[in-house]
Amino acid sequence: MNNLSQTSPSAGSATVPGLPVFFTPRMVAPSGSYSPSAQKPAQVVASWQARGIAIQIVEPAPALIAELASAHDEAHVRGVLDCVVPNGFGNRSPAVAASLPYTTGSMLSAARHVLDHGGAASAPCSGFHHAGFRNVAGFCTFNGLMVTACVLHAEGRAARVGILDCDMHYGDGTEGIIESLGARSWVRHFTAGREHHDAADASRFFAALPGIVDGMADCDLVLYQAGADPHVDDPLGGWLTTAQLRERDAIVFERLRALAVPVVWNLAGGYQKAVDGSIPRVLEIHDNTAREWARVYRARGAVAPVRR
C-alpha cells in the first residue's frame, strides 16, 4: 500500500469501507508533452480525497511483458520499455517507460477485483485507445483496455468484454487491435468519437446511450472510458457541458449497476489548462464522475453483488 491509502479490502469481501481506486505513485511520470495524462493520476486521487469522496487506494500489480504482449507485438512492447521505441508522448523517457506497466496494471488489477467482488472500481489512468498492435499514437503507448480484455479472456474469466469509450476521439487503436486479433466476436466496442463531435450531437447521444449500455448486458465486464475531453471548452474536444458529462456518467453507472455487470472506469482525455499549467477544470469533470460512481454504488451501503 502507498501513503495515500486507506484500508484495503480483505480477500473475499465484497463490502468495503470505500470504493476501490487502483493507484500507485509508480503510475505517475512527467510526460514531457502537451498531454497531462501521465501526471494526472496523483492529482485526481488527491482531489477525490480532498472532496471527501469515499474511496480506498489499492496497490495495482504491474502488467507483465507477456500480458502487454497479449494485445501488442512483443518486440514492440520490449522496444518501448527499453526506451528504444518512442512512447506515445513522442520521446524515450525512462520515467515514462517505468510507469507504463503500472498504468495498464491499474486497469487489469481493477478488472480482476470487480470480477471477484462485483460492482465498480476505478483505474485513474489515461492514454490507451489510440495505441495499436504495433504502434503508439496520440499520447497513448499501450492499450490497457485491450490488454485487460485479452488477458482476462485468455484466462477464461471474461467470455465477453464491453469497451464503452466515451472519450472525445475515435478509439482507432482499439479497433485496430480487435481486427488484428480477430476479437470482434467477443469484444463489444462502442467509441463515441466515431460519430459524435459537436453540440448538435448531444441529444442524439443521450437518446442512444441507455440502449448502448444495455447492449452490453451479456458482457462479463465493461471497461468505461469516462473522458473529460468532450467538454465544450476543451481545446481538443467541444460538444458536452459539465452537467451533460455528469449526466453521461450517471446513466452509465445506473444502468450497469441495474444490470449487475461489473465495471472498471478510467479517466481518458482532458486538456484544459490554467495559465499556471494546472488542470482544475479537468479535475472538476473527473470529480463529478467519481461523485456519480459513489452515489450509485454506495447508495445502499455496499458494492453491488457479483453476478454468477
C-alpha positions in Angstrom: 0.0 0.0 0.0 1.1 3.5 -0.6 1.0 6.6 1.6 -2.3 7.8 0.1 -4.1 4.6 1.0 -7.0 3.9 3.3 -7.6 0.3 4.4 -7.7 -2.2 1.5 -10.5 -4.8 1.2 -9.9 -8.2 2.7 -9.7 -11.1 0.3 -13.2 -12.5 -0.4 -15.0 -9.5 1.0 -17.5 -7.7 -1.3 -18.4 -4.9 1.2 -15.6 -2.4 1.6 -15.1 0.8 3.5 -14.6 2.8 0.4 -14.9 2.4 -3.4 -11.7 0.8 -4.8 -9.2 3.0 -6.7 -6.3 1.1 -8.1 -3.5 3.7 -7.8 0.2 3.8 -7.1 2.6 6.7 -7.5 4.5 4.5 -9.8 1.8 5.2 -12.4 2.9 8.9 -12.5 5.7 10.3 -14.7 6.5 13.7 -16.3 5.5 13.1 -20.0 7.5 15.9 -21.5 4.5 16.6 -23.8 1.3 18.7 -24.1 -0.8 16.0 -22.5 -1.1 16.0 -18.7 -2.2 12.3 -18.6 0.9 10.8 -17.3 0.9 13.1 -14.3 -2.8 13.3 -13.8 -3.5 10.2 -11.7 -2.0 11.6 -8.5 -3.8 14.9 -8.9 -7.1 13.2 -9.5 -6.8 10.9 -6.5 -5.8 13.8 -4.2 -8.8 15.8 -5.5 -11.2 13.0 -4.6 -9.7 12.6 -1.2 -9.9 16.4 -0.6 -13.6 16.4 -1.5 -14.4 13.6 0.8 -15.4 11.0 -1.8 -15.4 7.6 -0.1 -12.5 5.8 -1.8 -9.8 3.3 -0.7 -6.5 3.1 -2.5 -5.4 -0.4 -3.6 -1.9 -1.0 -5.0 -2.1 -2.4 -8.5 0.2 -5.1 -9.8 2.3 -4.1 -12.8 1.3 -5.6 -16.1 3.9 -8.3 -17.2 5.5 -8.2 -20.6 3.6 -11.3 -21.5 0.3 -9.6 -20.6 1.1 -6.5 -22.6 2.0 -8.7 -25.5 -1.4 -10.3 -25.4 -2.7 -7.2 -27.3 0.6 -5.9 -28.8 3.5 -7.2 -30.8 6.1 -8.4 -28.1 9.1 -6.9 -29.9 7.2 -3.5 -29.9 6.5 -3.9 -26.2 10.1 -4.6 -25.3 11.3 -1.8 -27.5 9.1 0.8 -25.7 10.0 -0.5 -22.3 13.7 -0.5 -23.2 13.4 3.1 -24.5 14.4 2.1 -28.0 11.0 2.8 -29.5 9.4 6.2 -28.7 6.4 6.1 -26.4 3.0 7.7 -27.1 4.3 11.1 -25.9 6.9 11.1 -28.7 10.0 10.6 -26.5 12.1 7.8 -25.0 11.8 8.8 -21.3 12.9 6.1 -18.9 10.4 7.6 -16.3 7.5 7.1 -18.7 8.7 3.6 -19.6 8.8 2.7 -15.9 5.3 4.0 -15.3 3.7 2.1 -18.2 3.3 -1.4 -16.6 1.6 0.2 -13.7 -0.8 2.3 -15.9 -2.0 -0.8 -17.6 -1.7 -2.8 -14.4 -4.1 -0.5 -12.8 -6.8 -1.4 -15.3 -6.0 -5.1 -15.1 -5.9 -5.2 -11.3 -9.2 -3.3 -11.1 -10.8 -5.6 -13.5 -9.7 -8.7 -11.6 -11.2 -7.1 -8.4 -14.6 -6.4 -9.9 -14.8 -9.9 -11.4 -14.2 -11.3 -7.9 -16.4 -8.8 -6.0 -18.8 -7.2 -8.4 -19.7 -3.6 -8.6 -17.4 -0.9 -9.9 -13.7 0.1 -9.4 -11.6 3.0 -10.8 -8.3 2.8 -12.6 -7.3 6.6 -12.6 -5.3 6.4 -15.7 -5.3 7.7 -19.3 -3.6 7.0 -22.6 -5.0 3.8 -24.1 -7.3 3.9 -27.1 -5.0 5.2 -29.8 -2.3 2.6 -29.1 -2.4 -0.1 -31.8 -1.0 -3.6 -32.1 2.4 -2.4 -33.2 2.2 1.4 -32.9 1.9 4.3 -30.4 -0.2 7.4 -31.2 -2.0 10.4 -29.6 -0.4 10.2 -26.1 -1.2 6.5 -26.0 1.5 3.9 -25.7 -0.1 0.6 -24.6 -3.8 -0.1 -25.0 -4.7 -1.1 -21.4 -8.3 -1.6 -22.5 -7.4 -4.4 -24.9 -4.6 -5.8 -22.7 -7.2 -6.2 -19.9 -9.8 -7.7 -22.2 -7.3 -10.1 -23.8 -5.7 -11.3 -20.5 -9.0 -12.0 -18.8 -10.5 -13.6 -21.9 -7.5 -15.9 -22.3 -7.8 -16.9 -18.6 -11.4 -17.8 -19.1 -12.6 -15.2 -16.7 -14.4 -13.0 -19.3 -16.0 -14.7 -22.2 -17.2 -11.3 -23.5 -15.9 -7.8 -22.7 -17.6 -4.5 -23.3 -15.5 -1.4 -24.0 -17.6 1.7 -23.6 -15.3 4.5 -24.8 -16.7 8.0 -24.1 -13.6 9.9 -24.9 -13.8 12.7 -27.4 -11.8 10.9 -30.0 -12.2 7.7 -32.1 -10.7 4.7 -30.5 -8.8 3.7 -33.6 -6.1 1.8 -31.8 -8.7 -0.4 -30.0 -10.4 -1.0 -33.3 -7.1 -2.0 -34.9 -6.2 -4.5 -32.2 -9.7 -6.0 -32.3 -9.2 -6.5 -36.1 -5.6 -7.8 -35.7 -6.6 -10.4 -33.1 -9.9 -11.4 -34.7 -11.6 -10.4 -31.4 -14.8 -8.9 -32.8 -16.9 -11.9 -31.7 -16.1 -11.4 -28.0 -15.3 -7.6 -27.6 -18.2 -5.3 -27.8 -16.7 -1.9 -28.6 -18.5 1.5 -28.6 -16.4 4.6 -29.3 -18.3 7.8 -29.1 -15.7 9.6 -31.2 -16.7 7.7 -34.3 -19.7 9.8 -34.8 -20.2 12.5 -32.0 -18.2 15.7 -32.4 -20.3 18.8 -31.8 -23.0 20.2 -29.5 -25.7 19.3 -32.0 -24.9 15.6 -31.4 -25.8 15.8 -27.6 -29.5 15.0 -27.8 -28.9 12.0 -30.2 -26.1 10.7 -27.9 -28.2 10.8 -24.8 -31.2 9.2 -26.6 -28.9 6.3 -27.7 -26.7 5.9 -24.6 -29.1 3.8 -22.4 -29.5 1.3 -25.3 -25.8 1.2 -25.9 -25.1 0.4 -22.3 -28.0 -2.2 -22.2 -26.4 -3.8 -25.3 -23.5 -4.8 -23.0 -25.8 -6.7 -20.6 -24.4 -10.0 -21.7 -20.8 -8.9 -21.1 -18.9 -10.3 -18.1 -17.1 -7.0 -17.7 -17.4 -3.5 -19.0 -14.4 -1.1 -19.3 -15.7 2.5 -19.3 -13.5 5.4 -20.5 -15.1 8.5 -18.8 -13.3 11.0 -21.0 -13.0 14.6 -19.9 -12.1 16.0 -23.3 -15.7 16.0 -24.8 -16.1 19.2 -22.7 -17.2 22.2 -24.7 -14.2 24.2 -23.6 -11.6 21.5 -24.1 -9.0 22.6 -26.8 -9.2 19.0 -28.2 -12.9 18.5 -27.6 -16.0 20.5 -27.7 -19.6 19.1 -27.5 -20.8 18.4 -23.9 -21.2 20.7 -21.0 -20.0 19.9 -17.4 -23.6 19.0 -16.5 -24.0 16.8 -19.5 -20.8 14.9 -18.8 -22.1 14.2 -15.3 -25.4 13.1 -16.8 -23.5 10.7 -19.1 -21.7 9.2 -16.1 -24.9 8.8 -14.1 -26.6 6.9 -17.0 -23.7 4.6 -17.4 -23.3 3.7 -13.8 -27.0 3.4 -13.0 -27.7 1.1 -15.9 -24.6 -1.1 -15.4 -25.4 -1.4 -11.7 -29.0 -2.4 -12.5 -27.7 -5.0 -15.0 -25.2 -6.2 -12.3 -22.4 -6.0 -14.9 -19.0 -5.3 -13.2 -17.4 -2.1 -14.5 -13.9 -0.5 -14.3 -13.7 3.1 -15.3 -10.7 5.2 -16.2 -10.1 8.9 -16.8 -9.3 9.2 -20.5 -8.6 12.6 -22.1 -8.8 16.2 -20.7 -6.6 19.0 -21.9 -7.9 22.3 -20.3 -5.2 24.1 -18.5 -5.0 27.2 -16.4 -2.3 29.8 -17.0 -0.1 28.2 -14.4 -0.4 24.8 -16.1 -2.7 23.3 -13.5 -5.9 21.5 -14.6 -8.7 22.5 -12.2 -11.5 22.2 -14.8 -10.3 18.7 -15.8 -10.2 17.7 -12.2 -13.8 19.0 -11.7 -15.0 16.7 -14.5 -13.2 13.7 -13.0 -14.5 14.7 -9.6 -18.1 14.6 -10.9 -17.6 11.2 -12.4 -16.4 9.9 -9.0 -19.4 11.6 -7.3 -21.8 9.7 -9.6 -19.9 6.5 -9.1 -20.1 6.9 -5.3 -23.8 7.9 -5.5 -24.8 4.8 -7.5 -22.6 2.2 -5.9 -22.6 3.4 -2.3 -26.3 4.4 -2.2 -27.2 1.1 -0.4 -24.1 1.0 1.7 -22.5 -1.9 -0.2 -20.9 -2.7 -3.5 -23.2 -4.4 -6.0 -23.2 -8.2 -5.7 -21.2 -10.4 -8.0 -23.2 -11.7 -11.0 -23.0 -15.5 -11.2 
